[in-house]
Amino acid sequence: MTNQRKNYWILAIIFLIVAVLSGGIVLAAKQSQSQTIEITLPSSTTPELPDKVYVGGAVANPGFYPLRQGDTLEDILKAAGGIEPDADLGHLKIYVPEAGEASAPQKIDVNRAEAWLLEALPEIGPGRAHSIINYRTEKGPFQNIIELTKVEGIGSNTFEKIKDLITVKD
């Protein structure tokens, strides 16, 4: 082999080595770059608000209350008669039931309900509502719902009509 041919082969080999090294460096650089992640948020459709919300727990009058556009959590809690002194405001629970999920019927706590709420019960008008309030003021809170029959004007017939609608705080 002539020297000139030998030099071409050496140049060709050096060129191939440089090309392979350059390609490897470029490939390694591309793989080490962090890939861009694109986050696409769904269209911001506001869910339709319900007409009523249930407020339970440590509030004066648990139950369903109307919900209007712009109402705050404070507005809803005020509608439920306010928060009880022993409430743990560090842990609030908001529960959204699935469609078709059955909910327990609203019960009125006869130990905390105001007259207007007691009057919403069948056969309890203003007079009987005030008798319930007077009884619990004089004798203390009701220990069970059957004790309501000790209130003047509430007999077994009236009790049978309201027993599934009332409760006492545990």
C-alpha positions in Angstrom: 0.0 0.0 0.0 1.3 3.4 -0.8 1.7 6.1 1.8 -0.9 8.2 0.1 -3.5 5.5 0.3 -2.6 4.8 3.8 -3.1 8.4 4.7 -6.6 8.3 3.1 -7.6 5.3 5.2 -6.3 6.9 8.4 -8.3 10.1 7.5 -11.4 8.0 6.8 -11.1 6.1 10.1 -10.5 9.4 12.0 -13.5 10.9 10.3 -15.7 7.9 11.2 -14.5 8.0 14.8 -15.3 11.7 15.1 -18.7 11.2 13.4 -19.6 8.4 15.8 -18.4 10.3 18.8 -20.3 13.5 17.7 -23.5 11.5 17.1 -23.2 9.8 20.5 -22.7 13.2 22.2 -25.8 14.7 20.4 -27.9 11.7 21.2 -26.9 11.7 24.8 -27.6 15.4 25.1 -31.1 14.9 23.6 -32.0 12.1 26.0 -30.8 14.0 29.1 -32.9 17.1 28.3 -36.1 17.2 30.3 -39.1 16.8 28.2 -41.8 19.5 28.2 -45.0 18.3 29.8 -48.2 20.1 28.6 -51.1 20.2 30.9 -54.5 20.7 29.4 -57.4 21.6 31.8 -60.9 20.7 30.8 -63.2 23.6 29.9 -64.2 25.4 33.0 -67.9 24.6 33.1 -69.4 25.5 36.4 -71.6 22.7 37.8 -75.2 23.6 38.4 -75.8 24.3 42.1 -78.5 22.4 43.9 -81.6 24.3 45.2 -81.0 23.1 48.8 -78.1 21.8 50.9 -78.1 19.7 54.0 -76.3 21.2 57.0 -75.7 18.7 59.8 -73.3 18.2 62.8 -72.7 20.8 65.4 -75.3 23.4 64.3 -78.4 24.6 66.1 -80.9 23.2 63.6 -79.5 20.5 61.2 -81.5 20.2 58.0 -82.0 21.2 54.4 -81.6 24.9 53.6 -82.0 26.9 50.4 -78.8 27.6 48.4 -78.6 30.8 46.3 -76.0 32.0 43.9 -73.3 33.9 45.9 -74.1 32.2 49.3 -71.0 31.6 51.4 -70.4 28.8 53.9 -71.0 31.4 56.6 -74.5 32.2 55.1 -75.5 28.5 55.1 -74.3 28.0 58.7 -76.3 31.0 59.8 -79.4 29.6 58.1 -78.9 26.4 60.2 -79.1 28.5 63.3 -75.4 29.0 63.8 -72.6 26.8 65.0 -72.7 25.1 68.4 -70.0 26.2 71.0 -68.4 22.7 71.0 -68.0 22.6 67.2 -64.6 21.7 65.7 -64.2 24.2 63.0 -60.8 22.7 62.0 -62.6 19.8 60.4 -65.6 20.5 58.1 -67.1 17.9 55.9 -68.7 18.6 52.6 -70.4 15.6 51.1 -71.8 15.5 47.6 -74.0 12.4 47.0 -74.1 10.6 43.8 -77.1 10.9 41.5 -80.0 8.8 42.8 -78.4 8.2 46.2 -81.0 8.0 48.9 -80.7 10.5 51.8 -82.0 10.1 55.3 -85.0 12.2 56.1 -84.4 15.5 57.9 -85.2 15.3 61.6 -85.9 18.2 64.0 -83.9 18.1 67.2 -86.6 19.0 69.8 -83.9 20.0 72.3 -82.6 22.8 70.0 -85.3 23.7 67.6 -86.9 27.1 67.7 -90.7 27.6 67.8 -91.1 28.2 64.1 -89.3 24.9 63.3 -91.4 22.9 65.8 -94.5 24.4 64.2 -93.5 22.7 60.9 -94.3 19.3 62.5 -97.7 17.8 62.0 -100.3 18.8 64.6 -97.8 21.1 66.4 -99.0 24.6 66.2 -97.7 27.7 68.1 -99.2 26.6 71.4 -97.7 23.2 71.4 -94.4 24.5 70.1 -94.2 26.9 73.1 -95.2 24.1 75.5 -92.2 22.0 74.2 -89.9 25.0 74.6 -91.2 25.7 78.1 -90.9 22.0 79.1 -87.3 21.7 78.1 -86.5 25.1 79.7 -88.0 24.0 83.0 -87.0 20.3 83.1 -83.8 20.3 80.9 -83.2 18.7 77.6 -85.2 15.7 76.5 -83.3 12.4 77.0 -85.3 10.6 74.3 -88.1 11.3 72.0 -90.7 9.4 74.0 -90.3 11.9 76.8 -92.1 14.4 74.5 -95.4 12.8 75.4 -95.0 14.4 78.9 -95.5 17.8 77.3 -99.0 19.1 77.9 -101.1 18.7 74.7 -98.9 16.0 73.1 -100.5 12.6 73.4 -99.8 9.3 71.8 -101.7 10.1 68.6 -99.6 13.3 68.0 -96.4 11.5 69.0 -97.1 8.7 66.4 -97.4 11.3 63.7 -94.1 13.1 64.5 -91.9 10.3 66.0 -90.1 9.7 62.6 -89.5 13.4 62.2 -87.9 14.3 65.5 -84.7 13.5 67.3 -82.7 14.4 70.4 -79.0 15.2 70.3 -76.9 12.1 71.3 
